[in-house]
């Protein structure tokens, strides 16, 4: 199985918009770090999880992990094997204000 991360945009009336669900929604301006892991073990302490697979079959899961002493978060995106970006991933991290690194 190929694990595709779904795109973070949608098209409407010939315009492209950022999606407001999963961690892209209310957390876009609070994420400081994103990690991609080829394991499917949930982190010890996460606040929410999201199915971010292209086919919505839970093959790619994003975990929102609170940073200590802050209202910001880290995101760990996990799948059993490699995670492939969707062809339309150019805005995947658009408007991530505090974003410092990808791992």
N, C-alpha and C positions, 0 to 999 in steps of 0.2 A: 504494500500500500504506500502511496506517496502522500505525505502530510503537507498539504498546502494551507498556509495562513491566508485567511480571507482578506479582502481589501478593506481599507478604512474609509472608502468613499462610496457614494452612490450618484447616479445620474438622474436628473429630472429636468424636463423642459430644455434639453440640450445644454445643461449646466452641470458641473461637478460640485458636489457638496461633501463635507466631512461627515461621517456617520456619528451618531450620538449614543451608540450603545457600546456594550463591553467596556473595556478600560479606556477607550477613546472618548467616551461620553463625559461624565462628570469628573473625571480624573486627569484629563489631558494636561491640565496646567499644574498638576501636583506630582507628576512622575519624574523621578530623578535618575532612574537606572532601569534598563531592560536587559534581561539575560535570556538566552536561548539554550535550552538543555535537551539532550536526546534521551531523557528518562521520563518516566511517568509516575514519579513519586511526589505527592503533594508536599509543599514545604510545611514545616512544623507549625508556623503561625502565619496564617493568611486571613485576610478580612473577607475577600470574595474570590470566586473563580468564574471564568467565562469561557464558553465554547467559542474559540476563534478560528475553527477549521472552516475551510471554504464550503464543505458540504454539510456542515453543522451536524457531525456525527461524533463529536467529542474526541476526535483524533488529535486535535491540537487544543490545549487548554492554557489559558493565561491566569496566573495567580497574582492577586494584588496583595502586597506585603507592606504593612505600615513601617515607616522608618521610626526609630526611637526618638522621643522628644521632639516630634515634628508632626505637622499635618500633611506630610508628603509620603510618597510610596515608591516601592520598587515593584517591577513586574517581572515575573519569571514565566516564560512561555515554554511549554514542554510538549513533547510528542515521543512516541516510541520510534526512534530513528531520526533521520534528518528532517528538518523543517524547511520547506521551500516557500519563498515569498510568491505571492500572487503577481501576475504580470502587471497589474495596476497598483503597485505598492509605492509609487512615488510620493504619496502624501501620508505614508504610514505613521510618521512621527511629527507631522505638521502641528504647530502650536504647542509643542511640549516645552513649556516655559523654563522649568528648572532642570531639564534633561541634561545630564552630564556625560553619560557613556552607555554604549551597548557592549555586551559581552557575548 
